[in-house]
Amino acid sequence: MSNKKYIFLNGEKFEVSKEVYKVYHRSRRYEEYFMHEKKTGKIIIEGEKVTFKDSLEVSIQKLEQEGIELKHNYNLEEDVLLKEKINTVHNALSKLTDEEYQIIKELFFNRRTERELAKRLNCSNVNLHKKKKKILKKLKDKLIKIIEL
């Protein structure tokens, strides 16, 4: 039995990690539940008190009538693809040595300048710049290799 997980987006089949697969299908189930709730409404019974909660569809209409602007631009497929890209970058970063990872982390995540980092590492700016270029090329090669798989 294969442990490979796939999702279909815009008619294309994508192999994804188990985590992304779970998040995608959980989101799809939530979306289906939400659409059902949106169309039906609820009767709420609390002791002797019985109330009817309008469907979300009606509530959204009421909000829009009151001039409240709602954003309807969430795209699940874009979110899943973004998470897969982030996983790919993390995978490539994990293949760096500790020294290489620290240089990338300081320069790009902690926003240190090359001059500041070179001073902390007791090396010249030119040497650090060459290391950075070498590491970025290594990362690029690893990302291309991962993407081609």
N, C-alpha and C positions, 0 to 999 in steps of 0.2 A: 504494500500500500504506500502510495506516494505522500510525502508530507508537504509537497508544493501547494501553495495557495495562489489562487488567481481571482482577479476581479475584472469586470468588463466595464469599460468607460468609453462612451461614444463609439460603441461597436468594436472596440479593440480589446484584446486580452492582454492583461498585465500580470506578471508574476510578482507577488508581494510577500513581505514577511508575515508571519503569523499574527503579530501585533497589529499591523495595518489592516489585515484581513478582518480581525475581530472588531476593530474600531469602525471599519467601513460597514460591516453588516449590523453592528449595534446601532450605528447612525441610521441605516436604512430602516431598521425595525422602529426606531424612535420616530422617524419621519412618517411611517405608515400609521403608527399610533396617533401622532399629532394630527394627521389628516383626518383620522376617524373622529378624534375629539373635536376637531375644528368644525365638523359638520353636524355633530349630534347634540351637544349640550348635556346637562346633568340635572338630576333631581337629588337634592341633598336633604337627608333626614337626620336631624339632630334632636333626639328626644321627641318632644311633641311638635317641634318646629319643622316644617317642610318648606324648602325653598327650591326654586328652579334657577340654575345658573345658565345664562345664555350660552349658546355655542360661541367658540372663539371667532367664528366668521361674523357673527352679529356684533360681538364686542369690538372687533377690528373696524367694522363699518362705523360703529358709534364713535370710536376714537378719531377716525378720519373725518367724520362729520364735525367733530369738535376742533378740527384744524391741527391735529397731532400728526406729524409726518412720520411714517413708518418706513424702515428700510427693508426691502425684500431681496437683497442681493447676495445672500449666503449661497455658496456653491459647494456642495459636498465633494464633488469630483475634484475640484481644484484643491480643496483642503487635503484630500487623500494623496494627490500627486505631490503637493508641497511636503507632506510628512514623509513620503517615500524619498524625495530629494534630500531632505534633512538626514534621514537614515543613511543614505548613500554617502553624504559628506562625513557623518560621524564614523562610518565604516572606514573611509579613507584616512581620516585623522587617527583612528586607532592603530593604523599600521605604521605610524611615524615612531621614531625613537623618542625617548623622554625629552632629550635636549631639543629635538626638532619641534615636538609638540609644544614645549614651553615657549619657544621663540614665536611660533604662530599664535599661541594663546596670548602672549604679552603684546604682540604687535596688532593683532586683529580683534581680539575679544576685549582686552584691557586697554586698548588704544594707546599704547606707549609708542613714542617716536623711536626711530632707529637709533638716534643719538642717545636717548635716555637708556634704552636697553643695552646698547654697546657699553655704556659707562658701567651699568650694573653687572655686566658679564665680563668686564675688564678686557674688552677687545676693541679693535678699531671699527669705526663706522663702515669703512669699506669692507672689512672682513664680515661683519654682520650682514651687510647688504648682499654680499655674494652668497652667504649661507641662506638668507631668505629666498633669493632667486632659485637656488638649488632645491630648497624644500618645496617651493611652490611648483616647480617643474615636476618634482616627485609626486606631489599631490595630484597634479593634473594628469600625469600618466596613470596613477592608481584609479582616479575617477573614470578615465576613459576605459580602463581595463574592466572595472566593475560594471559600467554601463553596457559594455559589449557582451557581457555574460548572458 
